[in-house]
Amino acid sequence: MAAVSLGMPSVPSTLAQRRKSRQIQVGSVAVGGDAPVSVQSMTTTVTADIGATLQQIAELTAAGCQIVRVACPSQDDADALPVIAKKSQIPVIADIHFQPKYVFAAIDAGCAAVRVNPGNIRQFDDKVKEIAKAASEAGVPIRIGVNAGSLDKRLLERYGRATPEALVESALWECSLFEEHGFRDIKISVKHNDPVVMVNAYRLLAARCDYPLHLGVTEAGPAFQGTIKSAVAFGALLSEGIGDTIRVSLSAPPAEEVKVGIQILESLGLRQRRLEIVSCPSCGRAQVDVYKLADEVTAGLEGMEVPLRVAVMGCVVNGPGEAREADLGVASGNGKGQIFVKGEVIKTVPESKIVETLIEEAMKLAARMEADGVPSGEPAVTVA
């Protein structure tokens, strides 16, 4: 009787068809349509401090940020925008609250886009015609950014709180005012600190318009909590094809927001992966310090850009299988580790040599891939 190969299960590389949205251009970055989902962040510096702001933008750019937002609450901040917009390596969005005059200042300064919060800009509706004209002439898109914490008082009175319906009504009302003047170069966000409310708001919004959507869980919290809340909310929406650009909001350095955002996209197969560490959670079967091994391998390979999957496994149950499926891996036990490269055991080394051996072999693989012209790889799907 012939042997039957069970093989590996077929796994779809994408979770759902992307929602069809119109495309806008934020500086050099396309948002919506068939453009890849982009990652944004926001500076924490005082914008008027041009040197500090440009330094942070450079750090964000190095972390992989594609679009950056800067706050503009004062005239000094507005005065700094022309230099910042010109010297930033990535498109700059001016974040405007309270004073509509800064919208015009941001457009004149050459910002790639302007974010307005209709709920807290005094007499904003009266200025829409002028804003639409100025933005249209300059080719600057507008983000209608509705936040639960600054919802229009009229809607709060009607709905009692910032419900999904209230958030969506606010956003679409403001869009309609711009549409009356022929302006549709718009993207929308309807943020809330509760992922469930946020997800339902974006689902409603996605069904009612074709504008590109900026996803965000606002005030998500400290790094750990905010990462979980953002991953849950973004994962739910992006897996349904909803979302064109994302910003993870953390009470942490902005570069951390970018790292989390990039990892979310890679995990969903929406961005080509780079280095991926597959490591076991450890258990009573582990015969090596898996946590230490994984941390040291991660640190040793930090900054690697090629799509390399490295498995660091601590026992003989799942270890050999996971190591064999990775580009490079180790199955550890009894004070030693079997090193796998592309599914084949190439050597067995003592535990003290595992990390340096993995790093050495990873560098060889990376060099080979770069020589073959493989700067990035297909999104990885891990089946557990």
N, C-alpha and C positions, 0 to 999 in steps of 0.2 A: 504494500500500500504506500503510495507516494506521500511524502511529508507535506503538510499544509502550512504555508507561512502565514502566521497571523498578522505580521507587519505592525505598523504604527497606525493609530486611528487618524482619519483625515480631519484636519482642523481648519476651519475657515480663517483666512488671514484678516478679514474684516468682520465686524459684528452686525452691521446694518448698512443699508444704502444711505449715503449722505443726503441730508435734506437739501433740496434745491433752493439756493438763496442767490440773490443778486450779488455781484462782486463790486467792492469798492477798492480804492487804492490809497493806502496809508503810507505816504512817501514811497519807498521802494518795496513795500510789503503789500501784496494783494490779500484781501480779507473777504471770504465768502466765495461763492461759486465753486470751482473745482480746486481752489488754492488750498494748500495744506493748512491744517489748524496751527495758528501761530501762538507763541508764548510771550506774554507781556509781564511787566512789573512796574513799580512806581518808586521813584526816589524818596528817601526819607530826609534829605537835606533841605535846608532853607534854599529855595530856588534862587533867591537874590545872591547867595554865595556861589558865584559862578564856578570857581575852582573846585569847591567841594562837590557840587552837583555834577560837573563833568567827570570828576574822578569816580563818583559812584556809577555814573552811566557807563564808563569804561569797564568797571568791574562787572556790571550787569551784562554788558556786551560779551565779555570774556566767558561768562557763565552760560551764554547761549540765548540771552534775551534778544527778542527780535523787534519789539516796540517798547518804548518807555514813556511813562506819564510823569509829568512834573506838576506840582501844585502851584496855583497862581492866585493867592488870596490878597495880594497887596500890589501897589504900584511899583514898588522896588522889584518884586518878582516879575511883573510884566516887563519892566525895563531890561531884565536879564534874558528874556526869551530869545531875542535875535541872535545873541552870541551862542547860547546853548543849542538852539536849533541848527545853527550853521556848523558848529564844531562836533556835535554828536555823530557817532558813526551809525547810529540806528535812528529810525524816525521818532520824533518827539511829539507827544500829545500834551496839550495844555489842559489842565484840569480846572474848570471854572465853577465857582460857587458865588452866590450872593450878588456879584456885580457884573451886569451884562457888558459893561464897557471893556472888560478884560477879554471877552470873546473877540472883539474887534482888534484888540492889541495883539492877541495870539495869532490871528490870521495875518495881520500886517507883519508880524515877526518871522513868518515863514515856517510856523509849526506845521507838521504833517497832518494834524487833525486837532479837533477841539472836543473835549468832553464837557457837556453841560448837564447840570442837575436841575431840571425844571422845578422841583419841589422847593428849592431854597434860593432861587434867583428872583429878586424882586422885579415885578412887572416884566417877567420874561416873555410872556405871550405877546406883549405889545411890541417887542423888539424882533420877533421872528422874521418879519419881512426884511428888515435891514440885515439881519444875520444871514438869512438865506441868500440875499443878493451878494454880500461880501464874500461868503464862503464859495458860492458858485463861481464868481469871477476869479477867485484865487485857486479854484480846484481843491478846496480843503473840505474833507468830509466831516460830518458832525456825529458824535456819539451821544445819543439820548441815554443818559445814565440815571435810571430810577433806583433809589435805595429805600429799603424799608424804614430806615431811621430818619429819612427826610422827605417822606411822602407828602404830597399836597394836602393841606388841611381839609379841603373840601372832600377829598376822597376818604380821608380818615373818618370824617363825620358820617359819610355815607356807609362805609363798610365796617366801621368800628375799630379796625386794625389793618395792618398791612397784609391783606390776603393776596393770594395769587391773582385773583380777579382785579383787585385794586391796583396792583403793580402793573399789570398788563394794560388796564384802562388808561393809566397815567401815560405810559410810554406811547401807546397808539394815538392818544389824543394829541400829544406833542408832535408826533410824526405827521398827523393830518394837517396841523398848522403849517408845517414846512411844505407839505404836498400842495397846499393851496397856492403856494408861490412857485410851484414847479421844481422844488428841491427834493431830491430823493437819494442824495449821496449820504446815506445814513446807516449807522449800525446801532444796535440797541442792547442795553443790559437791564435786567430787572433783578437786582441782587437782594438777598435776604441772608440773615445769619443762621437760619434754620434750613438745613439741606432739603428737607421734605417740602417746605413751602417754596424754596428756590426752584427745585426740580419741577414742581407742578406749575409754577409761573412760567418757566421757559417752555414747557410743553404746550401750555395755552398760547403763548406768544408765537411759537413755531407754527401752530396751526392757523394763525390768523394773519400772518404777513410773510413776505419773502425777503425781508431785510436780513443781513448777516447779524449773527448774535454773538455778543461778548459774554462769556460765562464767568461767573464769579460768585463765591459764597462770601459775602461781606463780613468783616470783623470775625473771621473764622476762629481766631484765638491763637494761643501759643503754638509753637512749632508742631508738637505731636498732635494735639487736638485739631489744629487747623489743617494739618496734612490729611488726617482721617476724614474730616468733614468734606474737604475739597475733593479728595479721591472718590468718596462715595457719590457725591453730587455730580461731579464731572463724568465719572464712570457711567452712571445711569444715563445721562443725557447723550454723551458722545457715543455710547453703545447703541443708541437709537438714531444716530446720525444727526443729532442736534448740537450745534456749536461750531463757530468758525474761528474764534480766538479766545484764549483763556488767560485769566490772571488769578493766581493763588494768593490769597491775602493772609499773611502770617504776621504774628507779633515776633518777628525775627528779621535778621538782615535780609534785604531784598534778594540777594543772590540765592538765598535758600528757597525763596518762592519760585525762582526760575528752575532750580534743580528739581523741585517737586513737580512742577508743571511738565517739564521735559520727560520725567520718569512716568508720569501718568499717560502721556501720549505714546511713549514707547511700549508701555505695558498693554495698551489697547491696540497696538499695531497701527497706530496713526502716524508714527514717525519711525524712520529707520533706526534700528537699535545701534548702540555703540557697545561698549564693554558691559557685559551682564554677568554678575556673580550668582551662581546657583549654589546655595548652601543649605544644609539640613538644620533643623532647629535644635538638634542634639536631643538625646534621651539617655536612658540607663544603659543602652547598648553601646553608646559611643565610647571609644577607647582612646580618643585624642581630644584635645581642647579645640572643638570646632569653632567656637566664637573667636578665639585668638587667631586661628588659622585664617578664617574668613576676613577678619579685620586687617591682618597683615598682608594678605594677598590683595585686598581692595586698595590699601594704601600704596602698595608697591606698583600697582597698575593704574593709579590715578592719572587721569588725563589721556588715557588711550582712546583713540577715536575709531579704530576699526571695529567691525561687528564681531566681537569675540565673546563666546560664552564659555565661562570657566566654572566648573563644578568642584566645590570643596565639600566632600562628604566624610562623615565620621564613623561609619560602620559598614559591615558587609551585607546588610539587608538591602538597602536601596543604593548604596554607594557605587558598586560597579556599574549598575544600569544607568544611573544618572551621569556618572563620569564618562561612560561610553557614548552617551547621546550628546555630550557637550563637545565643543571644539577641543577643549583641554580640560583635564580633570584629575582628581585624586580620590581614590577610595582608601581610607585609612583604617588601621587596626593593628593591635599588637606592637605598637611602637614604630610602625613603618607605614609607608604609603605606596600604592601602585599608581604610577603616573600614566594616564591615558592621553594620547594625541590622536584626534580624529577616529576614535573608537578602538584604537589598538594600544595595548600595554607596551610602553617603550622601556620602562625601567621600574625597579622598586628601590626606594630610598628610605633611609631612617627618618623618623619624625622630625628631627632637627634640620633636615635638608629639604623638607617638603616645600616650604615657602620659596626659598631661593630657586629650587628646581622649577616650580610652576612659573615664577616670574621669568626665568631664563627661557623656558619653552614658549611662553606667551610672546616674548619679544621676537623670537624666531618666527612664530606664526604671523605676527603683525608685520614683520619685515617682508615676509613672503607675500602676504596679501596686498601690501602697498606696492610691491614690485609688479604684482599682477594687475594693478590698477583698480583695487577694490577699496575705495575710501569709506564706503558705508555699506551696510548689508540690508537684507530684507528683514522686516519686523519679525522678532522671535516670538513664538507661541510655546509656552511651557505647559505641558499637561501633567498634572499631579494625580 
